[in-house]
Amino acid sequence: MDDYKEMYCHLAHEVEKAMRILVKAQQDCEEMYLAQGDAEEQLPRETQQETQKQKTVSA
């Protein structure tokens, strides 16, 4: 394997591209989530009630 440097560089480049794709996808999903509004409004009613109880207890 005389061309190990070329293979290593190719691999490093492709890994970097994959990481950028994953980071972009995560950012897109975060933006979509935030655009939907208040997160607590989207929780099931039971979870909202539990969250409200926790806020009341900790206050």
C-alpha positions, 0 to 999 in steps of 0.5 A: 500500500504505497498510496496510504496517504492518498487513501487517508486523505480521501477518508478524512475528507469524506468523514468531514463531509459526513460530519458537516451533513449531520451538523446541518441536519441537526441545525435544520431540525432545531430551527424547524422545532423552534419555528413551531412555537413554545415547546411546552404547548406541544407536550401532551396535557398530562406532561404539561400538568406535571411540568406545572406541578414541578414549577409550583413545587420548586418556586 
